[in-house]
Amino acid sequence: MRSLLNTLRLTLKELSAIRRDRVMVVLIIYVFTAATWLVSSAASTEIRDLAVAVVDEDRSPLSHRLTDAIRPPLFAEPEVLSPAEAARAQDEGRYVLVLSIPPGFERDLRAGQAPALMVLVDATAMAQAGNGAAFLQRLLADELQRYADPGGGASDPVDVVFRNRFNPNLTATWFTSVMQLMNNVTILTLILSGAAMIREREQGTIEHVLVMPVRPHEIVLSKILATGLVILLASISSLVAVIHWGLGVPVTDSLGLYALGAAVYAISVGSIGLLLATFTRNMGQFGLLVIPVIIVMLLLSGGMTPMESMPAWMQVAVGIVSPAPHFVAFAQSVLYRDAGLALVTGELLRMAAMAGVALAVVLARFRKVLAG
């Protein structure tokens, strides 16, 4: 009971310290509101109003028909340019796609030959280039099919019907908003937990705490609990106010289960942040150490690139040393697919096991630091 009361008192002290740190409070508010909104709204891989130029050297009814088929909302109104103008414009980055229609294209097509259309793709815009080129190819193929067989029906013997589950309109915001929230939870939990330890050292208050009748595990738990509580409240508020109300993403049916998983994840990541802080003496060193850890955790979490695209050995290694991929899988199942507790128990147990190991390691390290 005494240990519990000590942990509670120290947790209240940590919350008070966070409240007095105005820069940190402003950072938390900004990250979970404006930053989440801006990244979710701007960072989209959807094809919309893609810049296309047409080099029409045929000047035939068919070439005009193909040009007219390129229209909003997928593509911006195409601009017809000369070959030299198109090459210069693509060098300047003004057009992602340039469609080149060779001379005599319609004549050769009517003669039964196999004329070629060329699409020049600016591959530096990878997502727009790949998806845009695929959409443009399909659009041109459909238009040429209607030209060759006016009024003809589909020749495929089987009608394959696609139905998109969990994101019917393939809206990128539904994905990027939740993944940005997951990234924010990871980044700020690492920073806040480590900063709590560094702040005690730099201000000299760690010595005051050590002379109190408290144990090392009570100090560690109080810092993790305070950090986890702040991040948990901020993430839930962002999930409801920014993502659901502001962006219209339907993710609020399982808030209780999400809060449970986020709490377990915050303990594991907070322990990692404290562990990193024990190897540093000031905030500058901590910042240099935590940046590569954040980058690796985010890039290999499965939120930016699918886990299946990584080498098999890396999937196993990341799943063992980092709780991030388990939290991403958990959050996607709960918030997107409305999964119940039975379907995400495995991810919860893995995060809980990692939290236990991380706590044990940071406690051992913390005792060594205090002894030194």
C-alpha positions as CSV (number, residue, x, y, z in Angstrom):
1,M,0.0,0.0,0.0
2,R,2.8,2.4,0.9
3,S,4.5,1.7,-2.4
4,L,1.3,2.4,-4.3
5,L,0.8,5.7,-2.5
6,N,4.4,6.7,-3.2
7,T,4.0,5.9,-6.8
8,L,0.7,7.9,-6.9
9,R,2.4,11.0,-5.3
10,L,5.3,10.8,-7.6
11,T,3.0,10.5,-10.6
12,L,1.2,13.7,-9.5
13,K,4.5,15.4,-9.2
14,E,5.4,14.4,-12.7
15,L,2.1,15.6,-14.0
16,S,2.6,18.9,-12.3
17,A,6.1,19.2,-13.9
18,I,4.6,18.5,-17.4
19,R,1.9,21.2,-16.8
20,R,4.5,23.8,-15.8
21,D,6.6,23.0,-19.0
22,R,4.7,25.3,-21.3
23,V,6.8,24.4,-24.4
24,M,6.0,20.8,-23.9
25,V,2.3,21.5,-23.4
26,V,2.2,23.5,-26.6
27,L,4.1,20.8,-28.5
28,I,1.6,18.1,-27.3
29,I,-1.4,20.2,-28.3
30,Y,0.1,21.1,-31.7
31,V,1.1,17.5,-32.5
32,F,-2.2,16.0,-31.7
33,T,-4.3,18.7,-33.4
34,A,-2.8,20.9,-36.1
35,A,0.0,18.5,-37.1
36,T,-2.4,15.5,-37.3
37,W,-4.8,17.5,-39.4
38,L,-2.2,19.0,-41.8
39,V,-0.4,15.7,-42.5
40,S,-3.7,13.8,-42.9
41,S,-5.1,16.4,-45.3
42,A,-1.9,17.1,-47.3
43,A,0.0,13.8,-47.4
44,S,-2.2,11.9,-49.9
45,T,-1.3,9.5,-52.6
46,E,-4.7,9.7,-54.3
47,I,-4.7,10.6,-57.9
48,R,-6.5,13.9,-58.4
49,D,-5.9,16.7,-60.9
50,L,-2.7,15.0,-62.1
51,A,-0.9,17.3,-64.5
52,V,-0.8,15.8,-68.1
53,A,0.5,17.1,-71.4
54,V,-0.3,15.7,-74.8
55,V,2.0,15.8,-77.8
56,D,-0.4,15.3,-80.7
57,E,1.5,14.8,-83.9
58,D,-1.4,12.9,-85.6
59,R,-4.1,15.7,-85.5
60,S,-6.8,13.2,-86.3
61,P,-10.3,12.7,-84.9
62,L,-9.0,9.7,-82.8
63,S,-6.2,11.7,-81.3
64,H,-8.6,14.5,-80.3
65,R,-10.9,11.9,-78.9
66,L,-8.1,10.4,-76.8
67,T,-7.1,13.9,-75.6
68,D,-10.7,14.7,-74.6
69,A,-10.9,11.5,-72.6
70,I,-8.3,12.8,-70.2
71,R,-10.4,14.9,-67.8
72,P,-11.1,15.7,-64.2
73,P,-11.2,14.6,-61.4
74,L,-8.4,12.1,-61.9
75,F,-6.5,14.3,-64.4
76,A,-6.3,18.1,-64.9
77,E,-7.3,19.4,-68.3
78,P,-4.5,18.3,-70.6
79,E,-2.4,20.9,-72.5
80,V,-1.4,20.2,-76.0
81,L,2.3,21.0,-76.6
82,S,4.9,20.5,-79.2
83,P,7.6,17.8,-78.6
84,A,10.2,20.4,-77.6
85,E,7.8,22.3,-75.2
86,A,6.7,19.0,-73.6
87,A,10.3,17.9,-73.0
88,R,11.2,21.3,-71.5
89,A,8.0,21.3,-69.3
90,Q,8.7,17.8,-68.0
91,D,12.3,18.8,-67.3
92,E,11.0,21.7,-65.2
93,G,8.7,19.3,-63.3
94,R,5.4,20.8,-64.5
95,Y,3.9,17.6,-65.9
96,V,4.0,14.1,-64.3
97,L,2.7,12.4,-67.5
98,V,3.2,13.3,-71.2
99,L,1.2,11.4,-73.8
100,S,2.8,11.3,-77.2
101,I,0.6,10.4,-80.2
102,P,2.8,9.7,-83.3
103,P,1.9,10.9,-86.8
104,G,-0.4,8.6,-88.8
105,F,-1.7,6.9,-85.6
106,E,-5.3,6.6,-86.6
107,R,-4.4,5.7,-90.3
108,D,-2.1,2.9,-89.1
109,L,-4.7,1.6,-86.7
110,R,-7.4,1.4,-89.4
111,A,-4.9,-0.4,-91.6
112,G,-4.6,-3.2,-89.1
113,Q,-1.1,-2.3,-88.0
114,A,-0.1,-2.0,-84.3
115,P,0.8,1.6,-83.8
116,A,2.3,2.6,-80.4
117,L,1.3,5.3,-78.0
118,M,4.1,6.6,-75.7
119,V,3.6,7.9,-72.2
120,L,6.6,9.7,-70.7
121,V,6.4,9.4,-66.9
122,D,8.2,11.6,-64.4
123,A,9.2,8.8,-62.0
124,T,10.5,11.2,-59.3
125,A,6.9,11.5,-58.2
126,M,6.7,7.8,-57.5
127,A,3.2,7.3,-56.1
128,Q,1.6,9.7,-58.6
129,A,3.7,8.4,-61.5
130,G,2.9,4.7,-60.8
131,N,-0.8,5.1,-60.1
132,G,-1.3,7.8,-62.7
133,A,0.3,5.9,-65.4
134,A,-1.8,2.8,-64.6
135,F,-5.0,4.9,-64.7
136,L,-4.0,6.6,-67.9
137,Q,-3.2,3.3,-69.6
138,R,-6.6,1.9,-68.6
139,L,-8.3,5.0,-69.8
140,L,-6.7,5.0,-73.2
141,A,-7.3,1.2,-73.6
142,D,-11.0,1.7,-72.8
143,E,-11.3,4.6,-75.3
144,L,-9.5,2.7,-78.0
145,Q,-11.8,-0.3,-77.4
146,R,-14.9,1.8,-77.8
147,Y,-13.4,3.3,-81.0
148,A,-12.7,-0.1,-82.5
149,D,-16.0,-1.6,-81.5
150,P,-18.7,1.1,-81.1
151,G,-21.6,-0.1,-79.0
152,G,-19.9,-3.5,-78.4
153,G,-20.3,-5.2,-75.0
154,A,-17.7,-6.6,-72.7
155,S,-15.9,-9.6,-74.1
156,D,-14.9,-11.0,-70.7
157,P,-16.7,-14.3,-69.9
158,V,-16.7,-13.5,-66.2
159,D,-17.8,-10.3,-64.5
160,V,-15.4,-9.7,-61.6
161,V,-17.0,-7.4,-59.0
162,F,-14.8,-5.5,-56.5
163,R,-16.1,-4.4,-53.2
164,N,-13.8,-2.4,-50.9
165,R,-14.2,-3.3,-47.3
166,F,-13.3,-0.9,-44.4
167,N,-12.6,2.0,-46.8
168,P,-15.3,1.8,-49.5
169,N,-14.1,5.0,-51.3
170,L,-10.4,4.3,-51.0
171,T,-10.0,7.6,-49.2
172,A,-6.3,8.1,-48.3
173,T,-7.2,10.3,-45.3
174,W,-8.8,7.4,-43.5
175,F,-5.5,5.7,-43.5
176,T,-3.0,8.5,-43.1
177,S,-4.9,10.2,-40.2
178,V,-4.8,7.1,-38.0
179,M,-1.2,6.2,-38.9
180,Q,-0.2,9.8,-38.1
181,L,-1.8,9.4,-34.7
182,M,0.1,6.2,-34.1
183,N,3.4,8.0,-35.1
184,N,2.6,10.9,-32.7
185,V,2.0,8.5,-29.9
186,T,5.4,6.8,-30.5
187,I,7.4,10.0,-30.8
188,L,5.9,11.9,-27.9
189,T,5.9,9.0,-25.5
190,L,9.7,8.4,-26.2
191,I,10.4,12.1,-25.8
192,L,8.3,12.8,-22.8
193,S,9.4,9.8,-20.8
194,G,13.1,10.5,-21.5
195,A,12.7,14.3,-20.9
196,A,11.2,13.6,-17.5
197,M,14.5,11.8,-16.4
198,I,16.8,14.4,-18.1
199,R,14.8,17.3,-16.5
200,E,15.4,15.8,-13.0
201,R,19.2,15.6,-13.7
202,E,19.6,19.0,-15.2
203,Q,17.6,20.7,-12.5
204,G,19.2,18.7,-9.7
205,T,15.9,17.5,-8.3
206,I,16.8,13.8,-8.7
207,E,18.9,14.1,-5.6
208,H,15.9,15.4,-3.7
209,V,13.8,12.5,-4.8
210,L,16.5,10.0,-3.8
211,V,16.6,11.2,-0.2
212,M,12.9,10.6,0.1
213,P,11.7,7.2,1.4
214,V,10.9,6.0,-2.2
215,R,12.3,3.1,-4.2
216,P,13.7,3.1,-7.7
217,H,10.8,1.2,-9.2
218,E,8.4,3.8,-7.7
219,I,10.3,6.6,-9.5
220,V,10.4,4.7,-12.8
221,L,6.7,3.7,-12.6
222,S,5.6,7.3,-11.8
223,K,7.4,8.7,-14.8
224,I,5.9,6.1,-17.1
225,L,2.4,6.5,-15.7
226,A,2.5,10.3,-15.9
227,T,3.7,10.2,-19.5
228,G,1.3,7.4,-20.5
229,L,-1.7,9.2,-19.0
230,V,-0.9,12.5,-20.8
231,I,-0.3,10.7,-24.2
232,L,-3.4,8.5,-23.8
233,L,-5.7,11.4,-23.1
234,A,-4.2,13.4,-25.9
235,S,-4.5,10.6,-28.4
236,I,-8.1,9.8,-27.5
237,S,-9.0,13.5,-27.8
238,S,-7.3,13.7,-31.2
239,L,-9.0,10.5,-32.3
240,V,-12.4,11.9,-31.5
241,A,-12.1,15.6,-32.2
242,V,-9.7,15.7,-35.1
243,I,-9.9,12.4,-36.9
244,H,-13.6,11.5,-36.3
245,W,-15.3,14.9,-36.1
246,G,-12.9,16.9,-38.2
247,L,-11.9,14.5,-40.9
248,G,-15.0,12.3,-40.9
249,V,-13.2,9.0,-40.3
250,P,-15.5,6.4,-38.5
251,V,-13.2,5.1,-35.8
252,T,-15.0,5.7,-32.5
253,D,-16.9,2.4,-32.0
254,S,-14.1,0.8,-30.0
255,L,-12.5,3.6,-28.0
256,G,-12.3,1.5,-24.8
257,L,-10.4,-1.3,-26.5
258,Y,-8.1,1.2,-28.2
259,A,-7.4,2.9,-24.9
260,L,-6.4,-0.4,-23.4
261,G,-4.0,-1.2,-26.2
262,A,-2.6,2.4,-26.2
263,A,-2.0,2.2,-22.5
264,V,0.0,-1.0,-22.8
265,Y,1.9,0.4,-25.7
266,A,2.7,3.7,-23.8
267,I,4.2,1.6,-21.0
268,S,6.5,-0.2,-23.3
269,V,7.6,2.8,-25.3
270,G,7.9,4.9,-22.1
271,S,10.3,2.3,-20.7
272,I,12.4,2.5,-23.9
273,G,12.5,6.3,-23.5
274,L,13.6,6.1,-19.9
275,L,16.2,3.4,-20.9
276,L,17.7,5.8,-23.5
277,A,17.7,8.6,-21.0
278,T,19.9,6.6,-18.6
279,F,22.7,6.5,-21.2
280,T,22.7,10.3,-21.5
281,R,23.6,13.3,-19.3
282,N,21.7,16.2,-21.0
283,M,18.8,16.8,-23.4
284,G,21.1,17.3,-26.4
285,Q,22.6,13.9,-26.0
286,F,19.2,12.4,-25.5
287,G,17.9,14.1,-28.7
288,L,20.8,12.7,-30.7
289,L,20.2,9.2,-29.3
290,V,16.4,9.1,-29.6
291,I,16.2,10.4,-33.3
292,P,17.5,7.2,-34.9
293,V,15.4,5.1,-32.6
294,I,12.3,7.0,-33.6
295,I,13.1,6.7,-37.3
296,V,13.6,2.9,-37.1
297,M,10.5,2.4,-35.1
298,L,8.3,4.4,-37.5
299,L,9.7,3.1,-40.7
300,L,9.6,-0.5,-39.6
301,S,6.2,-0.3,-37.8
302,G,4.1,-1.4,-40.8
303,G,2.3,2.0,-40.8
304,M,4.3,3.5,-43.7
305,T,5.1,0.3,-45.7
306,P,3.5,-3.1,-45.2
307,M,5.3,-5.6,-43.1
308,E,4.9,-8.2,-45.8
309,S,7.2,-6.1,-48.1
310,M,10.1,-6.4,-45.7
311,P,12.6,-9.4,-45.7
312,A,11.4,-12.3,-43.6
313,W,14.3,-12.0,-41.1
314,M,13.5,-8.3,-40.6
315,Q,9.9,-9.0,-39.9
316,V,10.9,-11.5,-37.2
317,A,13.6,-9.2,-35.7
318,V,11.3,-6.1,-35.6
319,G,8.5,-8.1,-34.1
320,I,10.8,-9.1,-31.3
321,V,12.6,-5.9,-30.4
322,S,9.9,-3.2,-31.2
323,P,6.4,-2.9,-30.0
324,A,5.5,-0.5,-32.8
325,P,4.4,-3.1,-35.4
326,H,2.2,-4.8,-32.9
327,F,0.5,-1.5,-31.9
328,V,0.0,-0.6,-35.6
329,A,-1.6,-4.0,-36.3
330,F,-3.7,-3.7,-33.1
331,A,-4.9,-0.1,-34.0
332,Q,-5.7,-1.0,-37.6
333,S,-7.8,-4.0,-36.5
334,V,-9.7,-2.1,-33.8
335,L,-10.2,1.3,-35.5
336,Y,-10.6,0.1,-39.1
337,R,-12.2,-3.3,-38.9
338,D,-14.0,-2.9,-35.5
339,A,-12.2,-6.0,-34.2
340,G,-13.2,-7.3,-30.8
341,L,-10.9,-8.3,-28.0
342,A,-10.7,-11.9,-29.1
343,L,-9.1,-10.9,-32.4
344,V,-6.4,-8.6,-31.0
345,T,-5.5,-10.6,-27.8
346,G,-2.3,-11.8,-29.4
347,E,-1.1,-8.3,-30.2
348,L,-2.1,-7.1,-26.7
349,L,-0.1,-10.0,-25.1
350,R,2.9,-9.3,-27.2
351,M,2.9,-5.6,-26.3
352,A,2.4,-6.5,-22.6
353,A,5.3,-9.0,-22.7
354,M,7.5,-6.3,-24.3
355,A,6.4,-3.8,-21.7
356,G,7.4,-6.2,-18.9
357,V,10.8,-6.9,-20.4
358,A,11.4,-3.1,-21.0
359,L,10.4,-2.3,-17.5
360,A,12.7,-4.9,-16.0
361,V,15.7,-3.7,-18.2
362,V,15.1,0.0,-17.3
363,L,14.8,-0.8,-13.6
364,A,18.1,-2.7,-13.7
365,R,19.7,0.1,-15.6
366,F,18.2,2.8,-13.3
367,R,19.6,1.1,-10.2
368,K,23.0,1.0,-11.7
369,V,22.8,4.7,-12.6
370,L,21.8,5.6,-9.1
371,A,24.5,3.4,-7.6
372,G,27.1,5.1,-9.8
